[in-house]
Amino acid sequence: MTVQHRAAAQLTVREIRTVGALQDQLRAAFPELGRSAWGLTTVPIEDGDTLGLEYLLVPAWFAETFVIDHANAESWRAQKDHLLAVDSLRVTVVVLQDSILQLVSANAQAYRAGYDAAYTGYQDLLALIRK
């Protein structure tokens, strides 16, 4: 899933406006709880208030799912960082290997030019000695 798809999916969830739709999304994300495990209650902000904050009720041990998901996300982020570092090193290795190949080729050419110059000098010296 790309970053754009993930951002769009997050926006879709954030645009939910009813508790029922939110429950449906939560049920879809965690089907293992089934349809009967979800409750809904309203907790008054202050004593005697008729309005309050709505809360979804889920089994207490369902919280471990969030802890596990969070730990997995942290692990995946760390793995992604390591993979990016490895890929960066791979690119550096490829560049260095190309440099080594160029240096080996340049060294062979320099050796050949030096050898040819020495041989030509030797031939010239022999020619002078023979005269």
VOKOLGU-789635 format. One line per 5 residues: number of its first residue (from 1); their letters; for each residue x, y, z of N, C-alpha, C, O, CB. Coordinates in nm, 2 decimals, decimal comma. Glycine has a CB too. Example, Ala and Ser with C-alpha at 12.3 -4.5 7.8 and 13.67 -1.06 7.14 Angstrom:
2
1> AS> 1,32 -0,57 0,78 1,23 -0,45 0,78 1,32 -0,33 0,78 1,42 -0,33 0,85 1,13 -0,45 0,90 ~ 1,28 -0,22 0,71 1,37 -0,11 0,71 1,29 0,00 0,79 1,34 0,11 0,80 1,41 -0,06 0,57 .
***
This chain:
131
1> MTVQH> 0,09 -0,12 0,00 0,00 0,00 0,00 0,09 0,12 0,00 0,18 0,13 0,08 -0,10 0,00 0,12 ~ 0,06 0,21 -0,09 0,14 0,33 -0,10 0,11 0,43 0,01 0,00 0,42 0,08 0,13 0,40 -0,24 ~ 0,19 0,53 0,03 0,16 0,64 0,13 0,03 0,71 0,09 -0,04 0,74 0,18 0,28 0,74 0,13 ~ 0,01 0,73 -0,03 -0,11 0,80 -0,07 -0,24 0,72 -0,04 -0,34 0,77 0,01 -0,11 0,83 -0,23 ~ -0,23 0,59 -0,07 -0,34 0,50 -0,04 -0,37 0,49 0,12 -0,48 0,50 0,16 -0,32 0,36 -0,09 .
6> RAAAQ> -0,26 0,49 0,19 -0,27 0,48 0,34 -0,33 0,61 0,39 -0,42 0,61 0,48 -0,13 0,46 0,40 ~ -0,29 0,72 0,34 -0,34 0,85 0,38 -0,49 0,86 0,34 -0,57 0,92 0,42 -0,26 0,97 0,31 ~ -0,53 0,82 0,23 -0,67 0,82 0,18 -0,75 0,73 0,27 -0,87 0,77 0,31 -0,68 0,77 0,04 ~ -0,70 0,61 0,31 -0,77 0,52 0,40 -0,79 0,59 0,54 -0,90 0,57 0,60 -0,70 0,39 0,41 ~ -0,69 0,65 0,59 -0,70 0,72 0,72 -0,80 0,83 0,71 -0,88 0,85 0,80 -0,56 0,78 0,76 .
11> LTVRE> -0,80 0,91 0,60 -0,90 1,02 0,58 -1,04 0,96 0,58 -1,14 1,02 0,64 -0,87 1,10 0,46 ~ -1,06 0,85 0,52 -1,20 0,79 0,51 -1,25 0,75 0,65 -1,36 0,78 0,68 -1,19 0,66 0,43 ~ -1,16 0,70 0,74 -1,20 0,67 0,87 -1,22 0,80 0,95 -1,32 0,81 1,03 -1,08 0,59 0,94 ~ -1,14 0,90 0,93 -1,16 1,03 1,01 -1,28 1,10 0,97 -1,34 1,18 1,04 -1,03 1,12 0,98 ~ -1,34 1,07 0,85 -1,46 1,14 0,80 -1,59 1,07 0,85 -1,70 1,11 0,82 -1,46 1,14 0,65 .
16> IRTVG> -1,57 0,96 0,93 -1,69 0,89 0,98 -1,76 0,99 1,08 -1,69 1,05 1,16 -1,65 0,75 1,05 ~ -1,89 1,00 1,07 -1,96 1,09 1,15 -2,06 1,03 1,25 -2,12 1,09 1,33 -2,04 1,19 1,06 ~ -2,09 0,90 1,24 -2,18 0,83 1,33 -2,11 0,72 1,40 -2,02 0,65 1,35 -2,30 0,78 1,25 ~ -2,16 0,69 1,52 -2,10 0,58 1,60 -2,13 0,45 1,53 -2,04 0,36 1,54 -2,17 0,58 1,74 ~ -2,25 0,43 1,47 -2,28 0,31 1,40 -2,18 0,28 1,29 -2,13 0,17 1,28 -2,42 0,31 1,35 .
21> ALQDQ> -2,14 0,38 1,21 -2,05 0,37 1,10 -1,91 0,33 1,16 -1,83 0,25 1,10 -2,04 0,49 1,02 ~ -1,88 0,40 1,27 -1,75 0,37 1,34 -1,74 0,23 1,39 -1,64 0,16 1,37 -1,72 0,47 1,45 ~ -1,85 0,18 1,45 -1,86 0,04 1,49 -1,84 -0,06 1,37 -1,78 -0,16 1,38 -1,99 0,01 1,56 ~ -1,91 -0,02 1,26 -1,90 -0,11 1,14 -1,75 -0,12 1,09 -1,71 -0,22 1,06 -1,99 -0,05 1,03 ~ -1,68 0,00 1,09 -1,54 0,00 1,05 -1,46 -0,08 1,15 -1,37 -0,16 1,11 -1,49 0,14 1,05 .
26> LRAAF> -1,48 -0,07 1,28 -1,41 -0,14 1,38 -1,44 -0,29 1,37 -1,35 -0,38 1,38 -1,45 -0,10 1,52 ~ -1,56 -0,33 1,34 -1,60 -0,47 1,32 -1,53 -0,53 1,20 -1,48 -0,64 1,20 -1,75 -0,49 1,31 ~ -1,52 -0,45 1,09 -1,45 -0,49 0,97 -1,30 -0,51 1,00 -1,24 -0,60 0,94 -1,47 -0,39 0,86 ~ -1,24 -0,42 1,08 -1,10 -0,43 1,11 -1,07 -0,54 1,20 -0,96 -0,60 1,19 -1,05 -0,30 1,16 ~ -1,16 -0,58 1,29 -1,13 -0,68 1,39 -1,25 -0,78 1,39 -1,33 -0,78 1,49 -1,11 -0,62 1,53 .
31> PELGR> -1,26 -0,86 1,28 -1,38 -0,95 1,27 -1,37 -1,06 1,38 -1,48 -1,12 1,41 -1,38 -1,02 1,14 ~ -1,26 -1,08 1,44 -1,25 -1,19 1,54 -1,34 -1,16 1,67 -1,37 -1,25 1,74 -1,11 -1,20 1,59 ~ -1,38 -1,04 1,69 -1,47 -1,01 1,80 -1,62 -1,03 1,77 -1,70 -1,04 1,86 -1,45 -0,86 1,84 ~ -1,65 -1,05 1,64 -1,79 -1,07 1,61 -1,88 -0,95 1,63 -1,83 -0,84 1,65 -1,84 -1,19 1,69 ~ -2,01 -0,97 1,61 -2,10 -0,86 1,62 -2,15 -0,83 1,76 -2,19 -0,72 1,79 -2,22 -0,88 1,53 .
36> SAWGL> -2,14 -0,93 1,85 -2,20 -0,91 1,98 -2,11 -0,85 2,08 -2,15 -0,82 2,19 -2,25 -1,04 2,03 ~ -1,98 -0,84 2,05 -1,89 -0,80 2,15 -1,88 -0,64 2,17 -1,80 -0,60 2,25 -1,75 -0,85 2,12 ~ -1,96 -0,57 2,09 -1,94 -0,43 2,10 -2,06 -0,36 2,18 -2,18 -0,39 2,15 -1,94 -0,37 1,96 ~ -2,02 -0,28 2,27 -2,13 -0,21 2,35 -2,11 -0,06 2,32 -2,01 -0,02 2,27 -2,12 -0,24 2,50 ~ -2,20 0,02 2,37 -2,20 0,16 2,36 -2,25 0,22 2,48 -2,36 0,18 2,53 -2,27 0,21 2,23 .
41> TTVPI> -2,19 0,32 2,53 -2,24 0,39 2,65 -2,20 0,54 2,64 -2,12 0,58 2,56 -2,18 0,33 2,78 ~ -2,27 0,62 2,72 -2,24 0,76 2,73 -2,20 0,79 2,87 -2,27 0,76 2,96 -2,36 0,85 2,68 ~ -2,08 0,86 2,88 -2,03 0,90 3,01 -2,05 1,05 3,02 -2,00 1,12 2,94 -1,88 0,85 3,03 ~ -2,13 1,09 3,13 -2,15 1,24 3,14 -2,02 1,31 3,17 -1,93 1,26 3,24 -2,25 1,27 3,25 ~ -2,01 1,43 3,12 -1,89 1,51 3,14 -1,88 1,55 3,29 -1,77 1,54 3,35 -1,88 1,63 3,05 .
46> EDGDT> -1,99 1,59 3,34 -2,00 1,62 3,49 -2,12 1,56 3,54 -2,22 1,53 3,46 -2,00 1,78 3,51 ~ -2,13 1,54 3,67 -2,24 1,48 3,73 -2,37 1,55 3,70 -2,37 1,68 3,71 -2,23 1,47 3,88 ~ -2,47 1,49 3,66 -2,60 1,55 3,63 -2,62 1,60 3,49 -2,72 1,64 3,45 -2,62 1,67 3,72 ~ -2,51 1,59 3,41 -2,52 1,63 3,27 -2,60 1,53 3,19 -2,59 1,41 3,21 -2,38 1,65 3,20 ~ -2,68 1,58 3,10 -2,75 1,49 3,01 -2,67 1,46 2,88 -2,69 1,36 2,82 -2,89 1,55 2,97 .
51> LGLEY> -2,57 1,54 2,86 -2,48 1,52 2,74 -2,35 1,46 2,80 -2,31 1,49 2,91 -2,46 1,65 2,66 ~ -2,29 1,38 2,72 -2,16 1,33 2,76 -2,08 1,28 2,64 -2,12 1,30 2,52 -2,18 1,22 2,86 ~ -1,97 1,21 2,67 -1,89 1,15 2,56 -1,94 1,00 2,54 -1,95 0,93 2,64 -1,74 1,15 2,60 ~ -1,95 0,97 2,41 -1,99 0,83 2,38 -1,86 0,74 2,38 -1,76 0,78 2,33 -2,06 0,82 2,25 ~ -1,87 0,62 2,44 -1,77 0,53 2,44 -1,81 0,40 2,38 -1,92 0,35 2,41 -1,71 0,51 2,59 .
56> LLVPA> -1,72 0,33 2,31 -1,75 0,20 2,26 -1,70 0,10 2,37 -1,59 0,13 2,43 -1,67 0,17 2,13 ~ -1,77 0,00 2,40 -1,73 -0,10 2,50 -1,69 -0,22 2,43 -1,76 -0,28 2,35 -1,85 -0,13 2,60 ~ -1,56 -0,26 2,46 -1,51 -0,38 2,41 -1,45 -0,47 2,52 -1,43 -0,41 2,63 -1,40 -0,35 2,30 ~ -1,43 -0,59 2,50 -1,37 -0,68 2,61 -1,24 -0,62 2,65 -1,16 -0,57 2,56 -1,36 -0,82 2,57 ~ -1,21 -0,62 2,78 -1,08 -0,56 2,83 -0,96 -0,62 2,76 -0,87 -0,54 2,73 -1,07 -0,59 2,98 .
61> WFAET> -0,95 -0,75 2,74 -0,83 -0,80 2,68 -0,82 -0,77 2,53 -0,72 -0,80 2,46 -0,83 -0,95 2,70 ~ -0,92 -0,71 2,47 -0,91 -0,66 2,33 -0,80 -0,55 2,32 -0,74 -0,53 2,22 -1,04 -0,61 2,28 ~ -0,77 -0,48 2,44 -0,67 -0,38 2,44 -0,53 -0,44 2,40 -0,45 -0,37 2,34 -0,66 -0,32 2,58 ~ -0,51 -0,57 2,42 -0,38 -0,63 2,38 -0,36 -0,62 2,23 -0,25 -0,62 2,18 -0,37 -0,77 2,43 ~ -0,47 -0,62 2,16 -0,46 -0,62 2,01 -0,40 -0,48 1,97 -0,32 -0,48 1,88 -0,60 -0,63 1,95 .
66> FVIDH> -0,44 -0,38 2,04 -0,38 -0,24 2,01 -0,24 -0,24 2,04 -0,16 -0,18 1,97 -0,46 -0,13 2,08 ~ -0,20 -0,30 2,16 -0,06 -0,30 2,20 0,02 -0,38 2,10 0,13 -0,34 2,06 -0,05 -0,36 2,34 ~ -0,03 -0,50 2,06 0,04 -0,58 1,96 0,06 -0,51 1,82 0,16 -0,50 1,76 -0,03 -0,72 1,94 ~ -0,05 -0,45 1,78 -0,05 -0,37 1,65 0,05 -0,26 1,66 0,12 -0,23 1,56 -0,19 -0,32 1,62 ~ 0,05 -0,19 1,77 0,15 -0,08 1,78 0,29 -0,13 1,78 0,38 -0,07 1,71 0,12 0,00 1,92 .
71> ANAES> 0,32 -0,24 1,85 0,45 -0,30 1,85 0,49 -0,34 1,71 0,61 -0,32 1,67 0,46 -0,42 1,95 ~ 0,40 -0,41 1,64 0,43 -0,45 1,50 0,46 -0,33 1,41 0,55 -0,34 1,33 0,31 -0,53 1,45 ~ 0,38 -0,22 1,43 0,41 -0,10 1,35 0,55 -0,05 1,38 0,62 -0,01 1,28 0,30 0,01 1,38 ~ 0,59 -0,04 1,50 0,72 0,00 1,54 0,83 -0,09 1,47 0,93 -0,04 1,42 0,74 0,01 1,69 ~ 0,80 -0,22 1,48 0,90 -0,31 1,42 0,91 -0,29 1,27 1,02 -0,30 1,21 0,85 -0,46 1,45 .
76> WRAQK> 0,79 -0,27 1,21 0,79 -0,25 1,06 0,86 -0,13 1,02 0,93 -0,12 0,92 0,65 -0,25 1,01 ~ 0,85 -0,02 1,10 0,92 0,10 1,08 1,07 0,08 1,09 1,15 0,13 1,00 0,87 0,22 1,17 ~ 1,11 0,01 1,19 1,25 -0,02 1,21 1,31 -0,10 1,09 1,42 -0,07 1,04 1,28 -0,09 1,34 ~ 1,23 -0,20 1,05 1,27 -0,28 0,94 1,28 -0,20 0,81 1,38 -0,21 0,73 1,17 -0,40 0,92 ~ 1,19 -0,11 0,79 1,19 -0,02 0,68 1,32 0,07 0,68 1,38 0,08 0,58 1,06 0,07 0,67 .
81> DHLLA> 1,35 0,12 0,80 1,47 0,20 0,81 1,60 0,12 0,78 1,69 0,17 0,71 1,48 0,26 0,95 ~ 1,60 0,00 0,83 1,72 -0,09 0,80 1,72 -0,12 0,65 1,83 -0,12 0,59 1,71 -0,22 0,88 ~ 1,61 -0,15 0,59 1,61 -0,19 0,45 1,65 -0,07 0,36 1,72 -0,08 0,26 1,47 -0,23 0,40 ~ 1,61 0,05 0,40 1,66 0,17 0,33 1,81 0,19 0,34 1,87 0,23 0,25 1,58 0,30 0,38 ~ 1,86 0,17 0,46 2,00 0,18 0,49 2,08 0,07 0,40 2,18 0,10 0,34 2,04 0,16 0,64 .
86> VDSLR> 2,03 -0,05 0,40 2,09 -0,16 0,32 2,09 -0,12 0,17 2,18 -0,14 0,10 2,02 -0,29 0,34 ~ 1,97 -0,07 0,13 1,96 -0,03 -0,02 2,06 0,08 -0,05 2,12 0,08 -0,15 1,82 0,01 -0,05 ~ 2,07 0,18 0,04 2,17 0,29 0,02 2,31 0,23 0,01 2,39 0,28 -0,07 2,16 0,39 0,14 ~ 2,34 0,14 0,10 2,48 0,08 0,10 2,49 0,00 -0,03 2,60 0,00 -0,09 2,50 -0,02 0,21 ~ 2,39 -0,07 -0,08 2,40 -0,14 -0,21 2,43 -0,05 -0,32 2,51 -0,08 -0,41 2,27 -0,22 -0,23 .
91> VTVVV> 2,36 0,07 -0,32 2,39 0,17 -0,43 2,53 0,21 -0,42 2,60 0,23 -0,52 2,29 0,28 -0,42 ~ 2,58 0,24 -0,30 2,72 0,28 -0,28 2,82 0,17 -0,33 2,92 0,21 -0,39 2,75 0,32 -0,13 ~ 2,79 0,05 -0,30 2,87 -0,06 -0,34 2,88 -0,07 -0,49 2,98 -0,09 -0,55 2,82 -0,20 -0,28 ~ 2,76 -0,05 -0,56 2,76 -0,06 -0,71 2,84 0,05 -0,76 2,92 0,03 -0,86 2,61 -0,05 -0,76 ~ 2,83 0,17 -0,71 2,91 0,29 -0,75 3,06 0,26 -0,73 3,14 0,28 -0,82 2,87 0,42 -0,68 .
96> LQDSI> 3,10 0,20 -0,62 3,24 0,17 -0,59 3,29 0,06 -0,68 3,40 0,07 -0,73 3,26 0,13 -0,45 ~ 3,21 -0,04 -0,71 3,25 -0,14 -0,80 3,27 -0,09 -0,94 3,37 -0,13 -1,01 3,14 -0,26 -0,81 ~ 3,18 0,00 -0,99 3,21 0,07 -1,12 3,34 0,15 -1,12 3,41 0,15 -1,21 3,09 0,16 -1,15 ~ 3,36 0,22 -1,00 3,49 0,29 -0,99 3,61 0,20 -1,00 3,71 0,23 -1,06 3,49 0,37 -0,86 ~ 3,60 0,08 -0,93 3,71 -0,01 -0,93 3,73 -0,07 -1,08 3,85 -0,08 -1,12 3,68 -0,13 -0,84 .
101> LQLVS> 3,62 -0,10 -1,15 3,64 -0,14 -1,29 3,71 -0,04 -1,37 3,79 -0,07 -1,46 3,50 -0,18 -1,34 ~ 3,67 0,09 -1,35 3,73 0,20 -1,43 3,88 0,21 -1,39 3,96 0,23 -1,48 3,66 0,33 -1,40 ~ 3,91 0,20 -1,26 4,05 0,21 -1,22 4,13 0,09 -1,27 4,25 0,11 -1,31 4,06 0,21 -1,07 ~ 4,08 -0,03 -1,27 4,15 -0,14 -1,33 4,18 -0,12 -1,47 4,29 -0,15 -1,52 4,07 -0,27 -1,30 ~ 4,08 -0,07 -1,55 4,09 -0,05 -1,69 4,20 0,06 -1,71 4,28 0,05 -1,80 3,96 -0,01 -1,75 .
106> ANAQA> 4,19 0,17 -1,63 4,29 0,28 -1,65 4,43 0,23 -1,61 4,52 0,27 -1,68 4,25 0,40 -1,56 ~ 4,44 0,14 -1,51 4,57 0,09 -1,47 4,63 0,00 -1,58 4,74 0,01 -1,61 4,55 0,01 -1,34 ~ 4,54 -0,08 -1,64 4,59 -0,16 -1,75 4,63 -0,08 -1,87 4,74 -0,11 -1,93 4,48 -0,26 -1,80 ~ 4,56 0,03 -1,90 4,60 0,12 -2,01 4,73 0,19 -1,98 4,82 0,20 -2,06 4,49 0,22 -2,04 ~ 4,75 0,23 -1,85 4,87 0,30 -1,81 4,99 0,20 -1,82 5,10 0,24 -1,86 4,86 0,36 -1,67 .
111> YRAGY> 4,97 0,08 -1,77 5,07 -0,02 -1,78 5,11 -0,05 -1,92 5,23 -0,06 -1,95 5,03 -0,15 -1,71 ~ 5,01 -0,06 -2,01 5,03 -0,09 -2,15 5,11 0,03 -2,21 5,21 0,01 -2,28 4,90 -0,11 -2,23 ~ 5,07 0,15 -2,18 5,14 0,27 -2,24 5,28 0,28 -2,18 5,38 0,30 -2,26 5,07 0,40 -2,20 ~ 5,30 0,25 -2,05 5,44 0,25 -2,00 5,52 0,14 -2,06 5,64 0,16 -2,09 5,43 0,23 -1,85 ~ 5,47 0,02 -2,07 5,54 -0,09 -2,13 5,58 -0,06 -2,28 5,69 -0,08 -2,32 5,46 -0,22 -2,13 .
116> DAAYT> 5,48 -0,01 -2,36 5,50 0,03 -2,50 5,61 0,13 -2,50 5,70 0,13 -2,59 5,38 0,08 -2,56 ~ 5,61 0,24 -2,42 5,71 0,34 -2,42 5,85 0,28 -2,38 5,95 0,32 -2,44 5,67 0,45 -2,32 ~ 5,85 0,19 -2,28 5,98 0,13 -2,24 6,03 0,04 -2,36 6,15 0,05 -2,39 5,96 0,05 -2,12 ~ 5,95 -0,03 -2,42 5,99 -0,12 -2,53 6,04 -0,04 -2,65 6,14 -0,07 -2,71 5,87 -0,21 -2,58 ~ 5,97 0,07 -2,68 6,01 0,16 -2,79 6,15 0,22 -2,76 6,23 0,23 -2,84 5,90 0,27 -2,81 .
121> GYQDL> 6,16 0,27 -2,63 6,29 0,32 -2,59 6,40 0,22 -2,60 6,51 0,25 -2,64 6,28 0,37 -2,44 ~ 6,37 0,09 -2,56 6,47 -0,02 -2,57 6,50 -0,04 -2,71 6,62 -0,06 -2,75 6,41 -0,14 -2,51 ~ 6,40 -0,04 -2,80 6,43 -0,06 -2,95 6,52 0,05 -3,00 6,61 0,03 -3,08 6,30 -0,07 -3,02 ~ 6,48 0,18 -2,96 6,56 0,29 -3,00 6,71 0,28 -2,95 6,80 0,31 -3,03 6,50 0,42 -2,95 ~ 6,73 0,23 -2,83 6,86 0,22 -2,77 6,94 0,11 -2,85 7,05 0,13 -2,87 6,85 0,19 -2,62 .
126> LALIR> 6,87 0,00 -2,88 6,94 -0,11 -2,96 6,98 -0,06 -3,09 7,08 -0,09 -3,15 6,84 -0,23 -2,97 ~ 6,89 0,02 -3,15 6,92 0,08 -3,29 7,04 0,17 -3,28 7,13 0,16 -3,37 6,80 0,16 -3,34 ~ 7,06 0,25 -3,17 7,17 0,33 -3,16 7,30 0,25 -3,13 7,41 0,29 -3,19 7,15 0,43 -3,04 ~ 7,29 0,15 -3,06 7,41 0,07 -3,03 7,45 -0,01 -3,15 7,57 -0,02 -3,17 7,37 -0,04 -2,91 ~ 7,37 -0,05 -3,24 7,40 -0,12 -3,36 7,46 -0,03 -3,46 7,53 -0,09 -3,55 7,28 -0,19 -3,41 .
131> K> 7,45 0,09 -3,46 7,50 0,18 -3,56 7,64 0,21 -3,54 7,70 0,28 -3,61 7,43 0,31 -3,56 .
***
